Amino acid sequence: MKVQYTDLENKIVLVTGATRGIGKKICESLATQKAHVVFNYREGKEDVAKALKKELLDLGASAATAVMFDVTNTEQIKTALDDFAKEHGQISGLVNNAGISRDQLVLRMKEADLDATLNTNLKGSMMIAQILSRGFLRAENVSVVNISSVVGLMGNAGQMAYAASKAGMIGFTKSYAKELASKNVRCNAICPGFIQTDMTDELAEATKESYLSGIPMKRFGDCEEVTNLVNFLLSQASSYITGETIKIDGGLYI
């Protein structure tokens, strides 16, 4: 089931990590809401960005804009978003979705992998929010949605760095929400569990069964179930909700 939110039409929403997986599905869903979808891409990925822009426009986006920056490069972020604001106006929706996972047991964890995970998943998201904050104060109905993970709530063996980064996003969400609530800027976190993607499709059947055994609803989530929640939190349908952490995990962590 899909709900159409009329206030998302023409809303300028930035989605990071948008060229694949859940991030791409979020962009596609926002396009069907007729939003102005903004997404980042890294240098050398111009062809991917061009193809995604066309796809979003074909789906109904009021506009689609690709901006070149790496979420771990603060200077690139600032330059790209300042230039965007001068040309298109203030962003009023942000979905911090970009993330990586370099899983390893703690005894084998490399410092470089820890740095990359924290810089991409946590620091990058915080810096994007910080850079956009001044513009948020001039915009209307601002909503930030941070894509955390159920792993950030429950932890997981072999995922210490990933779990720490996702738990950090929850703390960031609550603090940011408290700081800017009086300015009508909202911030919430979503914690997906196992969501059906190309990655889960490639898992061996035995591995899938092992994961499914821990999910009370006995199925993986669908990307649309995540995008529906993102749309709700970006829209004014959730205008009195801020600082929340919402699990979408089929009961995995109760």
ZATIZA-133779 format. One record per atom (N, C-alpha, C): residue number from 1; residue in three letters; x, y, z. Coordinates in pm, whole numbers, plus 50000, padded with zeros to 5 digits. Each point is the difference from the previous one (the first is absolute). Example, Ala and Ser with C-alpha at 12.3 -4.5 7.8 and 13.67 -1.06 7.14 Angstrom:
2
(1,Ala,(51319,49431,50780));
(1,Ala,(49911,50119,50000));
(1,Ala,(50090,50120,50000));
(2,Ser,(49965,50105,49928));
(2,Ser,(50082,50119,50006));
(2,Ser,(49923,50109,50073));
This chain:
254
(1,Met,(50084,49881,50000));
(1,Met,(49916,50119,50000));
(1,Met,(50088,50124,50000));
(2,Lys,(49963,50096,49916));
(2,Lys,(50079,50121,49989));
(2,Lys,(49911,50122,50022));
(3,Val,(50047,50093,50081));
(3,Val,(49927,50124,50028));
(3,Val,(50066,50115,49925));
(4,Gln,(49919,50085,49939));
(4,Gln,(50052,50117,49930));
(4,Gln,(49992,50120,50093));
(5,Tyr,(50113,50065,50022));
(5,Tyr,(50007,50118,50088));
(5,Tyr,(50014,50124,49912));
(6,Thr,(49893,50079,49994));
(6,Thr,(50001,50114,49909));
(6,Thr,(50105,50104,50037));
(7,Asp,(50037,50007,50129));
(7,Asp,(50099,50101,50039));
(7,Asp,(50142,49962,49958));
(8,Leu,(50021,49876,49955));
(8,Leu,(50132,49962,49950));
(8,Leu,(50022,50046,49856));
(9,Glu,(49893,50039,49931));
(9,Glu,(50014,50049,49863));
(9,Glu,(50086,50127,50000));
(10,Asn,(50105,49999,49920));
(10,Asn,(50096,50111,49986));
(10,Asn,(50091,50018,50123));
(11,Lys,(49982,49921,50104));
(11,Lys,(50089,50009,50116));
(11,Lys,(50140,49957,49957));
(12,Ile,(50100,50077,50039));
(12,Ile,(50138,49970,49962));
(12,Ile,(50061,49909,50105));
(13,Val,(50027,49876,49960));
(13,Val,(50048,49898,50094));
(13,Val,(50134,49944,49950));
(14,Leu,(50100,50003,50087));
(14,Leu,(50130,49941,49969));
(14,Leu,(50007,49860,50059));
(15,Val,(50038,49903,49916));
(15,Val,(50019,49862,50044));
(15,Val,(50144,49961,49971));
(16,Thr,(50072,49955,50102));
(16,Thr,(50137,49955,49977));
(16,Thr,(50003,49848,49982));
(17,Gly,(50107,49953,49936));
(17,Gly,(50008,49856,49974));
(17,Gly,(49886,49952,49914));
(18,Ala,(49969,50077,49895));
(18,Ala,(49875,49980,49927));
(18,Ala,(50014,49919,49872));
(19,Thr,(50120,49960,49964));
(19,Thr,(50016,49936,49870));
(19,Thr,(49977,49849,50003));
(20,Arg,(49972,49945,50120));
(20,Arg,(49974,49855,50008));
(20,Arg,(49919,49970,50126));
(21,Gly,(49951,49878,50008));
(21,Gly,(49935,49951,50121));
(21,Gly,(49882,50082,50047));
(22,Ile,(49986,50009,50132));
(22,Ile,(49888,50070,50061));
(22,Ile,(50001,50148,49962));
(23,Gly,(50118,50060,49989));
(23,Gly,(50008,50141,49963));
(23,Gly,(49938,50029,49866));
(24,Lys,(50024,49912,49904));
(24,Lys,(49941,50019,49868));
(24,Lys,(49848,49985,50006));
(25,Lys,(49953,49903,50077));
(25,Lys,(49855,49981,50015));
(25,Lys,(49935,50122,50065));
(26,Ile,(50070,50062,50096));
(26,Ile,(49947,50122,50063));
(26,Ile,(49986,50110,49896));
(27,Cys,(50101,50016,49916));
(27,Cys,(49993,50100,49893));
(27,Cys,(49884,49974,49906));
(28,Glu,(49984,49875,49960));
(28,Glu,(49892,49964,49908));
(28,Glu,(49864,50029,50062));
(29,Ser,(49986,49968,50128));
(29,Ser,(49874,50024,50068));
(29,Ser,(49970,50149,50010));
(30,Leu,(50102,50080,50030));
(30,Leu,(49982,50145,50007));
(30,Leu,(49966,50058,49863));
(31,Ala,(50054,49939,49897));
(31,Ala,(49968,50045,49864));
(31,Ala,(49851,49983,49971));
(32,Thr,(49944,49887,50045));
(32,Thr,(49856,49977,49978));
(32,Thr,(49916,50095,50086));
(33,Gln,(50060,50058,50104));
(33,Gln,(49932,50102,50081));
(33,Gln,(50014,50139,49937));
(34,Lys,(50070,50006,49886));
(34,Lys,(50022,50125,49924));
(34,Lys,(50090,50099,50074));
(35,Ala,(50089,49945,50082));
(35,Ala,(50097,50085,50069));
(35,Ala,(50111,50041,49905));
(36,His,(50076,50102,50042));
(36,His,(50125,50034,49931));
(36,His,(50108,49916,50069));
(37,Val,(50043,49894,49935));
(37,Val,(50093,49905,50060));
(37,Val,(50144,50041,49969));
(38,Val,(50077,50018,50106));
(38,Val,(50141,50034,49987));
(38,Val,(50080,49880,50052));
(39,Phe,(50102,49961,49929));
(39,Phe,(50081,49886,50045));
(39,Phe,(50146,50026,49968));
(40,Asn,(50087,49942,50081));
(40,Asn,(50144,50019,49976));
(40,Asn,(50058,49882,49925));
(41,Tyr,(50109,50026,49934));
(41,Tyr,(50077,49894,49934));
(41,Tyr,(50147,50036,50012));
(42,Arg,(50084,49899,49990));
(42,Arg,(50144,50023,50013));
(42,Arg,(50063,50026,49864));
(43,Glu,(50112,50068,50003));
(43,Glu,(50074,50033,49878));
(43,Glu,(50027,49873,49920));
(44,Gly,(49975,50007,49869));
(44,Gly,(50019,49885,49913));
(44,Gly,(49874,49919,49979));
(45,Lys,(49893,50034,50072));
(45,Lys,(49873,49928,49989));
(45,Lys,(49894,50082,49926));
(46,Glu,(50046,50086,49908));
(46,Glu,(49907,50088,49930));
(46,Glu,(49895,49924,49919));
(47,Asp,(50039,49890,49939));
(47,Asp,(49905,49922,49920));
(47,Asp,(49889,49941,50087));
(48,Val,(50037,49952,50118));
(48,Val,(49901,49946,50094));
(48,Val,(49903,50108,50044));
(49,Ala,(50056,50119,50029));
(49,Ala,(49916,50111,50044));
(49,Ala,(49905,50045,49889));
(50,Lys,(50049,50004,49878));
(50,Lys,(49916,50041,49886));
(50,Lys,(49884,49903,49980));
(51,Ala,(50029,49871,50011));
(51,Ala,(49896,49899,49982));
(51,Ala,(49895,50009,50111));
(52,Leu,(50044,50021,50125));
(52,Leu,(49906,50010,50112));
(52,Leu,(49914,50126,49986));
(53,Lys,(50059,50108,49959));
(53,Lys,(49923,50124,49981));
(53,Lys,(49888,49979,49899));
(54,Lys,(50031,49936,49889));
(54,Lys,(49898,49974,49898));
(54,Lys,(49890,49910,50055));
(55,Glu,(50040,49897,50074));
(55,Glu,(49901,49908,50057));
(55,Glu,(49905,50073,50095));
(56,Leu,(50054,50089,50084));
(56,Leu,(49918,50072,50097));
(56,Leu,(49903,50095,49931));
(57,Leu,(50046,50065,49896));
(57,Leu,(49911,50090,49924));
(57,Leu,(49889,49920,49932));
(58,Asp,(50034,49884,49947));
(58,Asp,(49900,49914,49935));
(58,Asp,(49896,49952,50101));
(59,Leu,(50039,49985,50126));
(59,Leu,(49908,49953,50104));
(59,Leu,(49909,50112,50052));
(60,Gly,(50030,50125,49964));
(60,Gly,(49912,50109,50039));
(60,Gly,(50061,50106,50089));
(61,Ala,(50129,49992,50028));
(61,Ala,(50063,50103,50084));
(61,Ala,(49979,50138,49938));
(62,Ser,(49969,50100,50084));
(62,Ser,(49986,50136,49948));
(62,Ser,(50132,50052,49948));
(63,Ala,(50109,49949,50057));
(63,Ala,(50135,50027,49952));
(63,Ala,(50091,49894,50060));
(64,Ala,(50114,49980,49939));
(64,Ala,(50100,49907,50052));
(64,Ala,(50137,50062,49977));
(65,Thr,(50077,50012,50106));
(65,Thr,(50130,50065,49991));
(65,Thr,(50107,49913,50061));
(66,Ala,(50104,49974,49925));
(66,Ala,(50114,49923,50049));
(66,Ala,(50109,50097,50044));
(67,Val,(50053,49981,50120));
(67,Val,(50107,50085,50050));
(67,Val,(50121,49912,50032));
(68,Met,(50117,50045,49960));
(68,Met,(50120,49918,50015));
(68,Met,(50068,50029,50133));
(69,Phe,(49995,49904,50091));
(69,Phe,(50082,50006,50121));
(69,Phe,(50007,49862,50063));
(70,Asp,(50110,49977,50069));
(70,Asp,(50020,49880,50080));
(70,Asp,(49963,50036,50143));
(71,Val,(49922,49918,50068));
(71,Val,(49953,50034,50134));
(71,Val,(50114,50008,50102));
(72,Thr,(50118,49950,49963));
(72,Thr,(50114,50009,50092));
(72,Thr,(50088,50122,49971));
(73,Asn,(49961,50082,49903));
(73,Asn,(50078,50118,49961));
(73,Asn,(49920,50126,50033));
(74,Thr,(50025,50058,50116));
(74,Thr,(49920,50113,50047));
(74,Thr,(50009,50120,49906));
(75,Glu,(50116,50026,49946));
(75,Glu,(50016,50114,49907));
(75,Glu,(49915,49981,49876));
(76,Gln,(49998,49878,49946));
(76,Gln,(49916,49970,49883));
(76,Gln,(49853,50019,50034));
(77,Ile,(49958,49951,50116));
(77,Ile,(49860,50012,50041));
(77,Ile,(49958,50146,50004));
(78,Lys,(50081,50081,50069));
(78,Lys,(49965,50141,50019));
(78,Lys,(49992,50073,49867));
(79,Thr,(50098,49979,49914));
(79,Thr,(50001,50067,49870));
(79,Thr,(49878,49961,49917));
(80,Ala,(49972,49870,49995));
(80,Ala,(49889,49950,49918));
(80,Ala,(49866,50050,50050));
(81,Leu,(49979,49998,50132));
(81,Leu,(49870,50039,50054));
(81,Leu,(49981,50152,49999));
(82,Asp,(50107,50075,50019));
(82,Asp,(49990,50146,49988));
(82,Asp,(49965,50040,49858));
(83,Asp,(50064,49936,49903));
(83,Asp,(49971,50029,49859));
(83,Asp,(49856,49961,49966));
(84,Phe,(49954,49887,50053));
(84,Phe,(49863,49957,49974));
(84,Phe,(49901,50103,50054));
(85,Ala,(50020,50045,50123));
(85,Ala,(49907,50096,50063));
(85,Ala,(49992,50130,49921));
(86,Lys,(50112,50045,49947));
(86,Lys,(50000,50124,49922));
(86,Lys,(49917,49986,49873));
(87,Glu,(50000,49882,49943));
(87,Glu,(49929,49979,49874));
(87,Glu,(49855,49957,50019));
(88,His,(49973,49918,50102));
(88,His,(49868,49939,50012));
(88,His,(49922,50039,50125));
(89,Gly,(50064,50059,50098));
(89,Gly,(49932,50031,50126));
(89,Gly,(50036,49901,50109));
(90,Gln,(49935,50017,50114));
(90,Gln,(50037,49924,50119));
(90,Gln,(49944,49858,49998));
(91,Ile,(50083,49906,50035));
(91,Ile,(49957,49862,50022));
(91,Ile,(49915,49997,50128));
(92,Ser,(49888,49930,49998));
(92,Ser,(49914,49992,50119));
(92,Ser,(49977,49857,50047));
(93,Gly,(50062,49905,49931));
(93,Gly,(49993,49860,50043));
(93,Gly,(50136,49935,49981));
(94,Leu,(50041,49920,50094));
(94,Leu,(50129,49931,49993));
(94,Leu,(49983,49856,50044));
(95,Val,(50049,49908,49918));
(95,Val,(50003,49859,50037));
(95,Val,(50145,49956,50001));
(96,Asn,(50056,49985,50120));
(96,Asn,(50138,49954,50015));
(96,Asn,(50000,49848,49990));
(97,Asn,(50027,49951,49880));
(97,Asn,(49991,49857,49974));
(97,Asn,(50136,49936,49970));
(98,Ala,(50097,50078,49955));
(98,Ala,(50129,49944,49959));
(98,Ala,(50062,49919,50113));
(99,Gly,(50049,49882,49966));
(99,Gly,(50061,49917,50103));
(99,Gly,(50078,49884,49940));
(100,Ile,(50098,49954,50076));
(100,Ile,(50077,49882,49961));
(100,Ile,(50010,49908,50121));
(101,Ser,(50036,49876,49974));
(101,Ser,(50023,49905,50108));
(101,Ser,(50123,49917,49965));
(102,Arg,(50101,50011,50083));
(102,Arg,(50121,49919,49982));
(102,Arg,(50011,49907,50120));
(103,Asp,(49924,49894,49993));
(103,Asp,(49983,49911,50115));
(103,Asp,(50126,49919,50026));
(104,Gln,(50033,49989,50128));
(104,Gln,(50116,49922,50041));
(104,Gln,(49994,49978,50150));
(105,Leu,(50047,49885,50043));
(105,Leu,(50010,49974,50143));
(105,Leu,(50097,50099,50063));
(106,Val,(49976,50035,50124));
(106,Val,(50077,50106,50064));
(106,Val,(50150,49972,49999));
(107,Leu,(50040,49875,50015));
(107,Leu,(50143,49969,50004));
(107,Leu,(50068,50020,49865));
(108,Arg,(49919,50007,49894));
(108,Arg,(50055,50018,49865));
(108,Arg,(49968,50137,49941));
(109,Met,(49929,50083,50074));
(109,Met,(49956,50129,49948));
(109,Met,(50119,50092,49972));
(110,Lys,(49999,50062,49884));
(110,Lys,(50107,50092,49961));
(110,Lys,(49956,50144,50026));
(111,Glu,(50095,50082,50043));
(111,Glu,(49968,50139,50031));
(111,Glu,(49946,50073,49877));
(112,Ala,(50052,49969,49883));
(112,Ala,(49954,50065,49877));
(112,Ala,(49853,49970,49973));
(113,Asp,(49958,49876,50029));
(113,Asp,(49860,49963,49979));
(113,Asp,(49910,50070,50101));
(114,Leu,(50049,50014,50124));
(114,Leu,(49925,50072,50102));
(114,Leu,(49982,50145,49960));
(115,Asp,(50107,50064,49955));
(115,Asp,(49993,50140,49958));
(115,Asp,(49903,50018,49884));
(116,Ala,(50009,49911,49902));
(116,Ala,(49913,50012,49882));
(116,Ala,(49853,49985,50039));
(117,Thr,(49970,49906,50088));
(117,Thr,(49862,49977,50042));
(117,Thr,(49944,50118,50078));
(118,Leu,(50074,50049,50097));
(118,Leu,(49953,50113,50080));
(118,Leu,(49991,50128,49917));
(119,Asn,(50097,50022,49912));
(119,Asn,(49999,50121,49918));
(119,Asn,(49884,50002,49901));
(120,Thr,(49971,49885,49943));
(120,Thr,(49891,49992,49902));
(120,Thr,(49864,50001,50068));
(121,Asn,(49980,49913,50096));
(121,Asn,(49868,49980,50058));
(121,Asn,(49959,50108,50098));
(122,Leu,(50095,50052,50077));
(122,Leu,(49966,50093,50108));
(122,Leu,(50050,50142,49975));
(123,Lys,(50130,50016,49986));
(123,Lys,(50053,50135,49984));
(123,Lys,(49944,50068,49875));
(124,Gly,(49994,49927,49889));
(124,Gly,(49947,50059,49877));
(124,Gly,(49857,50051,50018));
(125,Ser,(49916,49920,50065));
(125,Ser,(49861,50039,50023));
(125,Ser,(49991,50123,50089));
(126,Met,(50083,50004,50103));
(126,Met,(49999,50114,50091));
(126,Met,(50047,50127,49932));
(127,Met,(50101,49988,49915));
(127,Met,(50051,50119,49932));
(127,Met,(49902,50053,49896));
(128,Ile,(49931,49911,49932));
(128,Ile,(49899,50045,49904));
(128,Ile,(49890,50077,50072));
(129,Ala,(49954,49945,50113));
(129,Ala,(49896,50070,50078));
(129,Ala,(50051,50134,50050));
(130,Gln,(50125,50003,50046));
(130,Gln,(50057,50126,50049));
(130,Gln,(50008,50104,49889));
(131,Ile,(50045,49960,49883));
(131,Ile,(50015,50092,49887));
(131,Ile,(49865,50053,49954));
(132,Leu,(49897,49916,50005));
(132,Leu,(49867,50041,49955));
(132,Leu,(49922,50078,50106));
(133,Ser,(50045,49998,50124));
(133,Ser,(49920,50053,50111));
(133,Ser,(49965,50147,49985));
(134,Arg,(50094,50082,49956));
(134,Arg,(49969,50143,49986));
(134,Arg,(49888,50021,49898));
(135,Gly,(50006,49922,49890));
(135,Gly,(49893,50008,49900));
(135,Gly,(49869,49946,50053));
(136,Phe,(50006,49898,50084));
(136,Phe,(49879,49945,50059));
(136,Phe,(49923,50107,50078));
(137,Leu,(50071,50090,50064));
(137,Leu,(49935,50104,50080));
(137,Leu,(49920,50097,49912));
(138,Arg,(50032,50005,49872));
(138,Arg,(49928,50088,49907));
(138,Arg,(49895,49925,49919));
(139,Ala,(50000,49868,50011));
(139,Ala,(49905,49918,49924));
(139,Ala,(49876,49971,50084));
(140,Glu,(49902,49936,49938));
(140,Glu,(49877,49965,50069));
(140,Glu,(49984,49848,50008));
(141,Asn,(49939,49955,50109));
(141,Asn,(49966,49858,50016));
(141,Asn,(50120,49908,49975));
(142,Val,(50108,50031,50069));
(142,Val,(50123,49923,49981));
(142,Val,(49993,49868,50077));
(143,Ser,(50042,49893,49934));
(143,Ser,(50004,49869,50064));
(143,Ser,(50127,49927,49958));
(144,Val,(50070,49948,50100));
(144,Val,(50119,49919,49977));
(144,Val,(49968,49857,50041));
(145,Val,(50033,49906,49913));
(145,Val,(49981,49857,50029));
(145,Val,(50136,49932,49992));
(146,Asn,(50043,49944,50111));
(146,Asn,(50127,49928,50005));
(146,Asn,(49975,49849,49992));
(147,Ile,(50063,49936,49903));
(147,Ile,(49984,49856,49986));
(147,Ile,(50105,49932,50086));
(148,Ser,(49957,49954,50116));
(148,Ser,(50088,49927,50091));
(148,Ser,(49983,49851,49971));
(149,Ser,(49997,49917,50100));
(149,Ser,(49982,49856,49981));
(149,Ser,(49961,49937,50133));
(150,Val,(49927,49890,49991));
(150,Val,(49967,49926,50122));
(150,Val,(50128,49951,50068));
(151,Val,(50107,49985,49923));
(151,Val,(50129,49960,50056));
(151,Val,(50054,50108,50094));
(152,Gly,(49964,50124,49974));
(152,Gly,(50041,50109,50088));
(152,Gly,(49931,49995,50136));
(153,Leu,(49889,49928,50007));
(153,Leu,(49927,49983,50126));
(153,Leu,(50041,49874,50074));
(154,Met,(50024,49892,49927));
(154,Met,(50020,49870,50064));
(154,Met,(50144,49949,49993));
(155,Gly,(50083,50063,49913));
(155,Gly,(50135,49951,49981));
(155,Gly,(50000,49871,49920));
(156,Asn,(50119,49960,49953));
(156,Asn,(50009,49875,49924));
(156,Asn,(50146,49957,49996));
(157,Ala,(50026,49876,50027));
(157,Ala,(50137,49949,49995));
(157,Ala,(50060,50021,49862));
(158,Gly,(50122,50047,49995));
(158,Gly,(50067,50023,49873));
(158,Gly,(49967,50133,49936));
(159,Gln,(49918,50081,50065));
(159,Gln,(49959,50129,49942));
(159,Gln,(50019,50114,50101));
(160,Met,(50108,49997,50075));
(160,Met,(50018,50101,50104));
(160,Met,(50003,50142,49943));
(161,Ala,(50077,50021,49893));
(161,Ala,(50012,50133,49942));
(161,Ala,(49866,50046,49942));
(162,Tyr,(49935,49911,49927));
(162,Tyr,(49871,50033,49939));
(162,Tyr,(49896,50031,50107));
(163,Ala,(49992,49915,50101));
(163,Ala,(49903,50020,50107));
(163,Ala,(50026,50132,50073));
(164,Ala,(50126,50031,50025));
(164,Ala,(50034,50125,50069));
(164,Ala,(49959,50121,49916));
(165,Ser,(50024,49991,49869));
(165,Ser,(49964,50113,49912));
(165,Ser,(49849,50021,49996));
(166,Lys,(49925,49890,49998));
(166,Lys,(49855,50011,49993));
(166,Lys,(49939,50041,50133));
(167,Ala,(50062,49956,50110));
(167,Ala,(49957,50047,50132));
(167,Ala,(50029,50149,50014));
(168,Gly,(50112,50042,49946));
(168,Gly,(50035,50142,50002));
(168,Gly,(49898,50085,49927));
(169,Met,(49943,49947,49893));
(169,Met,(49898,50076,49925));
(169,Met,(49876,50024,50085));
(170,Ile,(49971,49907,50089));
(170,Ile,(49883,50017,50087));
(170,Ile,(50026,50113,50100));
(171,Gly,(50120,50004,50057));
(171,Gly,(50035,50109,50090));
(171,Gly,(50002,50134,49929));
(172,Phe,(50053,50001,49880));
(172,Phe,(50000,50121,49916));
(172,Phe,(49857,50045,49973));
(173,Thr,(49912,49906,49968));
(173,Thr,(49860,50032,49971));
(173,Thr,(49933,50069,50119));
(174,Lys,(50015,49944,50117));
(174,Lys,(49934,50055,50119));
(174,Lys,(50055,50139,50035));
(175,Ser,(50130,50016,49992));
(175,Ser,(50060,50128,50034));
(175,Ser,(49962,50108,49899));
(176,Tyr,(50004,49965,49872));
(176,Tyr,(49966,50096,49895));
(176,Tyr,(49852,50040,50012));
(177,Ala,(49915,49901,50029));
(177,Ala,(49857,50028,50015));
(177,Ala,(49975,50097,50115));
(178,Lys,(50066,49978,50113));
(178,Lys,(49983,50090,50115));
(178,Lys,(50048,50141,49970));
(179,Glu,(50112,50009,49929));
(179,Glu,(50060,50131,49975));
(179,Glu,(49917,50085,49905));
(180,Leu,(49938,49939,49900));
(180,Leu,(49933,50079,49896));
(180,Leu,(49848,49990,50000));
(181,Ala,(49944,49932,50098));
(181,Ala,(49854,49985,50005));
(181,Ala,(49929,50134,50005));
(182,Ser,(50053,50095,50074));
(182,Ser,(49935,50132,50014));
(182,Ser,(50002,50078,49869));
(183,Lys,(50084,49957,49906));
(183,Lys,(50007,50064,49868));
(183,Lys,(49917,49924,49897));
(184,Asn,(49918,49906,50047));
(184,Asn,(49913,49919,49915));
(184,Asn,(50081,49912,49904));
(185,Val,(50115,49954,50047));
(185,Val,(50081,49903,49927));
(185,Val,(49991,49867,50074));
(186,Arg,(49949,49898,49932));
(186,Arg,(49983,49870,50063));
(186,Arg,(50109,49903,49956));
(187,Cys,(50029,49902,50085));
(187,Cys,(50101,49899,49966));
(187,Cys,(49962,49868,50065));
(188,Asn,(49992,49896,49919));
(188,Asn,(49964,49866,50049));
(188,Asn,(50092,49896,49937));
(189,Ala,(50009,49885,50067));
(189,Ala,(50083,49890,49951));
(189,Ala,(49915,49879,49970));
(190,Ile,(50037,49929,49895));
(190,Ile,(49936,49874,49963));
(190,Ile,(50104,49889,50017));
(191,Cys,(49958,49891,50062));
(191,Cys,(50089,49885,50020));
(191,Cys,(49946,49879,49925));
(192,Pro,(50039,49983,49873));
(192,Pro,(49956,49881,49928));
(192,Pro,(50066,49874,50054));
(193,Gly,(49928,49889,49987));
(193,Gly,(50057,49869,50028));
(193,Gly,(50049,49941,49869));
(194,Phe,(49965,49874,49973));
(194,Phe,(50038,49937,49874));
(194,Phe,(49900,50040,49892));
(195,Ile,(50048,50074,49901));
(195,Ile,(49915,50049,49891));
(195,Ile,(50042,49931,49871));
(196,Gln,(49901,49957,49922));
(196,Gln,(50026,49928,49875));
(196,Gln,(50066,50093,49899));
(197,Thr,(50124,49970,49965));
(197,Thr,(50075,50075,49900));
(197,Thr,(50076,49902,49912));
(198,Asp,(50075,50053,49903));
(198,Asp,(50084,49913,49917));
(198,Asp,(50097,49922,50087));
(199,Met,(50046,50062,50109));
(199,Met,(50096,49935,50088));
(199,Met,(49939,49878,50068));
(200,Thr,(49877,50015,50051));
(200,Thr,(49936,49886,50067));
(200,Thr,(49962,49892,49900));
(201,Asp,(49970,50040,49875));
(201,Asp,(49965,49901,49897));
(201,Asp,(50116,49905,49973));
(202,Glu,(50123,50049,50021));
(202,Glu,(50118,49920,49969));
(202,Glu,(50039,49906,50114));
(203,Leu,(49934,50011,50115));
(203,Leu,(50034,49915,50113));
(203,Leu,(49962,49854,49973));
(204,Ala,(50078,49910,50054));
(204,Ala,(49967,49858,49990));
(204,Ala,(49871,49973,50077));
(205,Glu,(49925,49899,49955));
(205,Glu,(49871,49970,50063));
(205,Glu,(50016,49968,50149));
(206,Ala,(50106,49930,50034));
(206,Ala,(50023,49966,50141));
(206,Ala,(50022,50125,50084));
(207,Thr,(50070,50097,49942));
(207,Thr,(50025,50127,50070));
(207,Thr,(49870,50077,50018));
(208,Lys,(49918,50002,49894));
(208,Lys,(49870,50068,50009));
(208,Lys,(49914,49938,50110));
(209,Glu,(49998,49868,50004));
(209,Glu,(49919,49931,50101));
(209,Glu,(50049,50032,50141));
(210,Ser,(50130,50011,50015));
(210,Ser,(50058,50035,50130));
(210,Ser,(49955,50138,50044));
(211,Tyr,(50003,50096,49908));
(211,Tyr,(49956,50136,50032));
(211,Tyr,(49850,50004,50029));
(212,Leu,(49923,49930,49915));
(212,Leu,(49855,50003,50013));
(212,Leu,(49952,49939,50132));
(213,Ser,(50076,49906,50053));
(213,Ser,(49960,49934,50123));
(213,Ser,(49995,50097,50118));
(214,Gly,(50072,50111,49990));
(214,Gly,(50000,50098,50109));
(214,Gly,(49900,50112,49981));
(215,Ile,(49924,49997,49891));
(215,Ile,(49902,50105,49970));
(215,Ile,(49860,49947,50027));
(216,Pro,(49930,50052,50099));
(216,Pro,(49866,49949,50033));
(216,Pro,(49904,49999,49882));
(217,Met,(50010,50097,49907));
(217,Met,(49908,50003,49887));
(217,Met,(50041,49904,49888));
(218,Lys,(50117,49935,50017));
(218,Lys,(50046,49894,49910));
(218,Lys,(50014,50044,49854));
(219,Arg,(50041,50124,49980));
(219,Arg,(50030,50048,49865));
(219,Arg,(50092,50119,50009));
(220,Phe,(50069,50028,49888));
(220,Phe,(50077,50122,49990));
(220,Phe,(49905,50116,49970));
(221,Gly,(50041,50119,50035));
(221,Gly,(49921,50117,49966));
(221,Gly,(50017,50035,49853));
(222,Asp,(49905,50077,49950));
(222,Asp,(50005,50048,49862));
(222,Asp,(50047,50145,49999));
(223,Cys,(50077,50037,49898));
(223,Cys,(50051,50137,49992));
(223,Cys,(49886,50102,50005));
(224,Glu,(49885,49965,49941));
(224,Glu,(49888,50093,50000));
(224,Glu,(49950,50029,50141));
(225,Glu,(50015,49903,50089));
(225,Glu,(49958,50020,50139));
(225,Glu,(50090,50103,50068));
(226,Val,(50125,50006,49959));
(226,Val,(50092,50103,50051));
(226,Val,(49970,50134,49936));
(227,Thr,(49981,50002,49869));
(227,Thr,(49976,50128,49932));
(227,Thr,(49869,50064,50044));
(228,Asn,(49900,49917,50029));
(228,Asn,(49873,50055,50051));
(228,Asn,(50021,50075,50131));
(229,Leu,(50085,49945,50086));
(229,Leu,(50029,50065,50128));
(229,Leu,(50081,50127,49979));
(230,Val,(50094,49997,49909));
(230,Val,(50080,50119,49969));
(230,Val,(49909,50112,49951));
(231,Asn,(49910,49969,49907));
(231,Asn,(49909,50101,49947));
(231,Asn,(49914,50061,50111));
(232,Phe,(49950,49914,50088));
(232,Phe,(49917,50047,50112));
(232,Phe,(50079,50097,50088));
(233,Leu,(50123,49966,50033));
(233,Leu,(50079,50086,50088));
(233,Leu,(50044,50129,49932));
(234,Leu,(50015,49998,49870));
(234,Leu,(50035,50123,49927));
(234,Leu,(49880,50092,49985));
(235,Ser,(49881,49944,50002));
(235,Ser,(49879,50078,49976));
(235,Ser,(49947,50062,50129));
(236,Gln,(49905,50089,49982));
(236,Gln,(49936,50064,50115));
(236,Gln,(49899,49909,50069));
(237,Ala,(49979,49881,49947));
(237,Ala,(49917,49902,50069));
(237,Ala,(50062,49960,50134));
(238,Ser,(50131,50022,50013));
(238,Ser,(50072,49967,50124));
(238,Ser,(50050,50127,50070));
(239,Ser,(49925,50109,49985));
(239,Ser,(50048,50132,50043));
(239,Ser,(50029,50014,50150));
(240,Tyr,(49949,49909,50083));
(240,Tyr,(50023,50009,50145));
(240,Tyr,(50090,49886,50048));
(241,Ile,(50073,49942,49908));
(241,Ile,(50091,49890,50035));
(241,Ile,(50144,50045,49977));
(242,Thr,(50079,49998,50105));
(242,Thr,(50142,50032,49987));
(242,Thr,(50079,49930,50109));
(243,Gly,(50124,49967,49969));
(243,Gly,(50087,49933,50096));
(243,Gly,(49971,49853,50017));
(244,Glu,(49917,49944,49915));
(244,Glu,(49960,49859,50015));
(244,Glu,(50095,49905,49926));
(245,Thr,(50006,49879,50051));
(245,Thr,(50072,49890,49935));
(245,Thr,(49898,49892,49971));
(246,Ile,(49974,49975,49872));
(246,Ile,(49893,49909,49960));
(246,Ile,(50060,49876,49935));
(247,Lys,(49973,49885,50060));
(247,Lys,(50046,49874,49944));
(247,Lys,(49904,49953,49892));
(248,Ile,(50057,49940,49895));
(248,Ile,(49919,49936,49897));
(248,Ile,(50070,49868,49969));
(249,Asp,(49970,49900,50087));
(249,Asp,(50082,49879,50002));
(249,Asp,(49920,49870,50015));
(250,Gly,(49868,50007,49986));
(250,Gly,(49919,49877,50011));
(250,Gly,(50002,49938,50138));
(251,Gly,(50039,50079,50101));
(251,Gly,(50003,49948,50136));
(251,Gly,(50134,49941,50042));
(252,Leu,(50104,50018,49917));
(252,Leu,(50131,49943,50030));
(252,Leu,(50051,50043,50136));
(253,Tyr,(49983,50129,50032));
(253,Tyr,(50051,50050,50129));
(253,Tyr,(49885,50057,50080));
(254,Ile,(49939,49915,50081));
(254,Ile,(49888,50041,50085));
(254,Ile,(50047,49999,50145));
